[in-house]
Amino acid sequence: MELVISPTAVSCFKNDWGYNNGDQVRIFVRYVSGGTEPYGFGIMKDDPMDPAAVVEADRVTFYMENKDVWFLESKQLKIDCLNGDIVFLVGDA
């Protein structure tokens, strides 16, 4: 599992969402619907308890806990910003 944060996403987090240097951002899997893709991703400021993947980008730490990486086994999660919106792109690692 690989976690990638684009510079554009970091800029969006800092400029649009008010995140600051030193913040720790948890990326987690959540149930969103019963459709063809019932799971999605959520984001929140939090302190790591059992991190499995950690990336520091422009002095902001992004991480996923061990309990959430099952969704991305052997995959890459890239967090980017397109047209002002944070997007989650899952691909092969």
Secondary structure, DSSP 4 states (H G I P E B T S, - for coil): -EEEE-HHHHHHHHHTS---TT-EEEEEEEE--SSSS-EEEEEEE---SSEEEEEEETTEEEEEEGGGGGGGTTEEEEEEEETTEEEEEEEE-
